[in-house]
């Protein structure tokens, strides 16, 4: 296990976020997440293949300009001059795509605080991508899914970041980890100090991973977003409504809000939202959680592993914040049911194999 000396420890992939704050122009290559995922559990950017291709084709100078434009707008909307508050991220940077975030972290046209904020967001995204698989690894004991998630996440980043020495070293370490796991999936690989997965696990164990934005701050942002949508509808001479079938008003589509923002509205701990807004957010949250469960079931149906669905539930649960779980109605009892299902099915599969069967036969016996 990698020793933890600070938030970014000795691993170059994490250290990049800190470097952005201390060295103008330093190329911060902390991973920028995604995953997610169920949340993707905490508001990351999901792009179509066409959109990804268009972004990849953009000149990096344009990426820098776009990052600057978005940041200025976000700061203005939040009434802030800095994205940091007491060295903590105080601005929602989820609307920046990975290339824009890397540009913000690595270019000295951005202030020290801005580069540091980008580095924190990059680390947050990487950690969000690993949260679900890490929770699953605790139950199953296997690290294979965790390293697979890290590899997929790193491979999703922009070409400028992937050309950097930190990305190359981190990706090589993950590849080495995957190689070792082929021989023993339940022993944490020894892939050197550049292994971002081992460092992530060490940070979690030390309680030093990036904490999510306070739910009250998320609620404030959601309130401003809703008010802006209402103002836009009114300016067009139409009444804003949550009625999807409206023919005379402007439909306010809550499904476009990320899960954590929806959770802030549903829970409404700050009393900022109307009963109609809470109801619409509850409906959207149920839709997202339901879609995640259906996707998990469909994925499991294609697998030869009878424990796949329970594993998918555990991973989704682990990727969600406590507020998201509460808003979606995903209780600890629901999670424990998935754990119990996994444990029981795993034991039955093992007993079936010991009795002379195999996994294929077991799946046929189970009716799959």
C-alpha positions in Angstrom: 0.0 0.0 0.0 1.3 3.5 -0.9 2.1 5.6 2.2 0.0 8.7 2.5 1.9 11.9 3.4 -0.5 14.6 2.1 -3.7 14.9 0.1 -1.9 14.1 -3.1 0.8 11.9 -1.5 3.8 10.8 -3.6 2.0 9.7 -6.7 2.6 12.0 -9.6 -0.9 11.6 -10.9 -2.4 13.0 -7.8 0.5 15.4 -7.1 -0.4 17.2 -10.3 -3.3 18.9 -8.7 -1.1 20.4 -6.0 1.5 21.3 -8.6 -1.0 23.4 -10.5 -1.4 25.6 -7.4 2.3 26.1 -6.8 3.9 26.2 -10.3 2.5 28.5 -13.0 2.0 26.6 -16.2 2.6 23.2 -14.6 0.7 20.5 -16.4 -1.7 19.2 -13.8 -2.7 15.7 -14.8 -4.8 14.5 -11.9 -7.4 12.2 -13.3 -10.8 13.8 -14.2 -13.6 11.5 -13.4 -16.5 10.2 -14.8 -18.3 7.5 -14.0 -20.3 7.1 -13.4 -22.2 5.9 -13.2 -25.3 5.9 -11.2 -24.6 9.4 -10.5 -22.8 9.3 -12.6 -23.2 9.6 -9.1 -22.0 13.1 -8.5 -22.6 15.2 -11.6 -20.1 14.5 -14.2 -20.3 15.2 -18.0 -21.8 12.5 -20.2 -21.1 13.0 -23.9 -22.3 11.1 -27.0 -19.7 9.6 -29.4 -20.4 12.4 -31.8 -19.9 15.1 -29.2 -16.6 13.4 -28.1 -15.4 13.4 -31.7 -16.2 17.1 -32.1 -14.4 17.9 -28.9 -11.4 16.0 -29.9 -11.2 17.8 -33.1 -11.1 21.2 -31.4 -7.8 23.1 -31.4 -6.4 23.3 -27.9 -6.3 27.1 -28.1 -10.1 27.0 -28.6 -10.4 24.6 -25.7 -8.5 27.1 -23.5 -10.8 29.9 -24.6 -13.9 27.8 -24.0 -12.7 26.9 -20.5 -12.1 30.5 -19.7 -15.6 31.5 -21.0 -17.3 28.8 -18.9 -15.3 29.7 -15.8 -16.1 33.4 -16.0 -19.8 32.6 -16.4 -19.7 30.2 -13.5 -18.0 32.7 -11.2 -20.4 35.4 -12.2 -23.5 33.2 -11.6 -22.1 32.2 -8.2 -21.2 35.8 -7.3 -17.6 34.7 -6.6 -14.1 35.9 -7.6 -12.4 32.6 -6.8 -13.5 29.0 -7.2 -11.9 28.1 -3.9 -13.1 28.8 -0.3 -10.5 27.9 2.4 -8.6 25.7 0.0 -11.8 23.7 -0.8 -13.7 23.7 -4.1 -16.6 26.2 -3.8 -17.7 26.2 -7.4 -19.5 23.5 -9.5 -17.0 22.7 -12.3 -19.0 19.7 -13.6 -19.9 21.5 -16.9 -16.3 21.6 -18.0 -15.4 18.6 -20.2 -12.0 16.8 -19.5 -10.0 18.8 -22.0 -11.3 22.1 -20.7 -10.6 21.0 -17.1 -7.1 20.0 -18.0 -6.6 23.3 -19.9 -7.7 25.2 -16.8 -5.3 23.1 -14.6 -2.3 23.4 -16.8 -2.2 26.9 -18.4 -0.7 29.8 -16.5 -3.3 32.2 -18.0 -5.5 30.9 -15.1 -4.9 32.1 -11.6 -3.3 30.0 -8.9 -6.7 29.4 -7.3 -8.2 28.5 -10.6 -5.5 25.9 -11.4 -5.8 24.5 -7.9 -9.6 24.2 -8.2 -9.3 22.4 -11.5 -6.8 20.0 -10.0 -9.2 19.2 -7.1 -12.1 18.7 -9.6 -9.9 16.3 -11.6 -9.1 14.3 -8.5 -12.8 14.3 -7.5 -13.8 12.9 -10.9 -11.3 10.1 -10.7 -12.3 9.2 -7.2 -16.0 9.3 -8.3 -15.2 6.8 -11.1 -13.6 4.4 -8.6 -16.0 4.8 -5.7 -18.5 2.1 -6.9 -16.0 -0.5 -8.0 -14.0 0.1 -4.7 -17.2 -0.5 -2.7 -17.7 -3.7 -4.6 -14.1 -4.8 -4.1 -14.7 -4.6 -0.3 -17.4 -7.3 -0.6 -16.0 -9.5 -3.3 -12.3 -9.2 -2.4 -11.5 -8.9 -6.1 -9.6 -5.8 -7.5 -10.2 -6.6 -11.1 -13.2 -4.4 -11.6 -11.5 -1.5 -9.8 -8.5 -1.6 -12.1 -10.8 -2.0 -15.2 -12.7 1.2 -14.1 -9.4 3.1 -13.7 -8.2 2.0 -17.1 -11.4 3.0 -18.8 -11.5 6.3 -17.1 -7.9 7.2 -17.9 -8.5 6.2 -21.5 -11.4 8.6 -21.7 -9.3 11.7 -21.1 -8.2 14.2 -23.7 -5.1 13.8 -26.0 -3.2 16.6 -24.3 -3.5 15.0 -20.9 -2.7 11.6 -22.3 0.5 12.9 -23.9 1.9 13.9 -20.4 4.4 11.9 -18.5 2.1 11.6 -15.5 -0.7 10.1 -17.5 1.7 7.7 -19.2 3.2 6.6 -15.9 -0.2 6.2 -14.3 -1.7 4.3 -17.2 1.3 2.0 -17.3 0.9 1.2 -13.6 -2.7 0.4 -14.1 -1.8 -1.9 -17.0 0.8 -3.6 -14.8 -1.8 -4.0 -12.0 -4.3 -5.6 -14.4 -1.6 -8.0 -15.5 -0.9 -9.1 -12.0 -4.6 -9.5 -11.3 -4.8 -12.1 -14.0 -2.8 -14.4 -11.7 -4.4 -13.4 -8.4 -7.5 -11.1 -8.5 -7.7 -10.8 -4.7 -4.3 -9.4 -3.9 -3.8 -5.7 -4.4 -1.1 -5.4 -7.2 2.3 -3.9 -6.5 2.5 -1.6 -9.5 4.8 1.0 -8.1 4.3 4.5 -6.8 2.6 5.7 -10.0 -0.3 3.4 -9.4 -3.3 5.8 -8.9 -5.6 3.0 -7.8 -3.4 2.0 -4.9 -3.1 5.6 -3.9 -6.8 6.1 -4.1 -7.4 3.2 -1.7 -4.8 4.6 0.6 -6.5 8.0 0.6 -9.9 6.4 1.3 -8.4 4.5 4.2 -6.9 7.7 5.6 -10.1 9.6 5.0 -8.3 12.1 2.7 -10.3 11.7 -0.5 -12.1 14.7 -1.9 -15.4 15.4 -0.1 -18.5 16.3 -2.1 -19.7 19.9 -2.1 -22.0 20.5 0.9 -25.6 19.7 0.0 -26.6 23.3 1.0 -24.3 24.7 -1.6 -25.6 22.3 -4.2 -29.1 23.4 -3.3 -28.1 27.1 -3.8 -26.8 26.3 -7.3 -29.9 24.3 -8.1 -32.1 27.2 -7.0 -30.3 29.6 -9.2 -30.5 27.2 -12.2 -34.2 26.8 -11.8 -34.7 30.6 -11.5 -32.7 31.1 -14.6 -34.9 28.5 -16.5 -38.0 30.3 -15.3 -36.7 33.7 -16.3 -35.8 32.3 -19.8 -39.3 30.9 -20.2 -41.0 34.1 -19.1 -38.8 36.2 -21.4 -40.1 34.0 -24.3 -43.7 34.8 -23.2 -44.4 31.2 -21.9 -45.3 29.9 -18.5 -42.7 27.5 -17.0 -44.2 24.2 -16.1 -43.3 20.7 -15.1 -46.0 19.3 -17.4 -44.2 17.4 -20.1 -47.2 17.4 -22.4 -47.6 21.2 -22.3 -48.4 22.8 -25.6 -48.5 26.4 -24.4 -45.8 26.6 -21.7 -42.1 25.8 -21.4 -41.4 22.4 -20.0 -38.8 22.4 -17.2 -37.0 19.1 -17.6 -35.7 18.0 -14.2 -34.1 14.9 -15.7 -31.4 17.2 -17.0 -30.3 17.9 -13.5 -27.6 15.7 -12.0 -28.5 13.3 -9.2 -26.9 15.3 -6.4 -28.7 18.5 -7.5 -32.0 16.5 -7.6 -31.2 15.1 -4.2 -30.7 18.6 -2.8 -34.2 19.6 -4.1 -35.9 16.4 -2.9 -34.5 16.7 0.6 -34.9 20.5 0.6 -33.0 20.9 3.9 -32.7 24.6 3.3 -36.4 25.3 2.4 -35.5 26.8 -0.9 -38.0 24.8 -3.1 -41.7 24.7 -3.7 -43.8 21.5 -3.3 -44.1 21.3 -7.1 -40.3 21.5 -7.5 -39.7 18.8 -4.9 -42.3 16.6 -6.6 -40.8 17.1 -10.0 -37.3 16.3 -8.6 -38.6 13.2 -6.9 -40.0 11.9 -10.2 -36.7 12.7 -12.0 -34.7 11.0 -9.3 -36.9 7.9 -9.4 -36.4 7.8 -13.2 -32.6 8.0 -12.9 -32.4 5.4 -10.2 -34.8 3.1 -12.0 -32.9 3.5 -15.2 -29.7 2.6 -13.3 -31.3 -0.6 -11.9 -32.6 -1.6 -15.3 -29.2 -1.0 -16.9 -27.7 -3.1 -14.1 -30.2 -5.9 -14.7 -29.7 -5.9 -18.5 -25.9 -5.9 -18.1 -26.2 -8.9 -15.6 -28.5 -10.7 -18.1 -25.6 -10.8 -20.6 -23.2 -12.2 -18.0 -22.4 -15.8 -17.2 -21.9 -14.7 -13.5 -25.1 -15.4 -11.4 -24.0 -12.7 -8.9 -23.7 -10.0 -11.6 -26.9 -8.1 -10.7 -26.2 -8.0 -7.0 -22.7 -6.8 -7.8 -24.1 -4.1 -10.0 -26.4 -2.9 -7.2 -23.5 -2.8 -4.7 -21.4 -0.8 -7.2 -24.2 1.7 -7.9 -24.8 2.1 -4.1 -21.2 2.7 -3.4 -21.0 5.4 -6.1 -23.9 7.4 -4.6 -23.6 10.0 -1.9 -25.7 9.6 1.3 -28.0 12.3 0.1 -28.6 10.6 -3.3 -29.3 7.3 -1.6 -31.8 8.9 0.7 -33.5 10.8 -2.1 -33.7 7.7 -4.3 -34.9 5.5 -1.5 -31.9 3.3 -1.6 -31.7 2.2 2.1 -29.0 0.3 3.9 -31.4 -2.6 4.0 -31.6 -2.5 0.2 -27.8 -2.6 0.0 -27.5 -5.4 2.6 -30.0 -7.4 0.5 -27.7 -7.2 -2.5 -24.7 -8.2 -0.3 -26.7 -11.2 1.1 -27.7 -12.2 -2.4 -24.1 -12.1 -3.6 -22.9 -14.1 -0.7 -25.6 -16.7 -0.9 -25.3 -17.1 -4.7 -21.5 -17.3 -4.6 -21.7 -20.0 -2.0 -24.3 -22.0 -4.0 -22.1 -21.6 -7.1 -19.1 -22.9 -5.2 -21.1 -25.8 -3.8 -22.5 -26.7 -7.2 -18.9 -26.7 -8.7 -17.7 -28.9 -5.8 -20.5 -31.3 -6.5 -19.2 -31.8 -10.0 -21.0 -29.1 -11.9 -19.7 -25.9 -13.6 -20.8 -22.3 -13.8 -22.5 -22.9 -17.2 -24.5 -25.8 -15.7 -25.4 -23.7 -12.6 -26.7 -20.9 -14.8 -28.9 -23.4 -16.8 -30.1 -24.8 -13.5 -31.1 -21.3 -12.4 -33.1 -20.9 -15.6 -30.8 -18.4 -17.4 
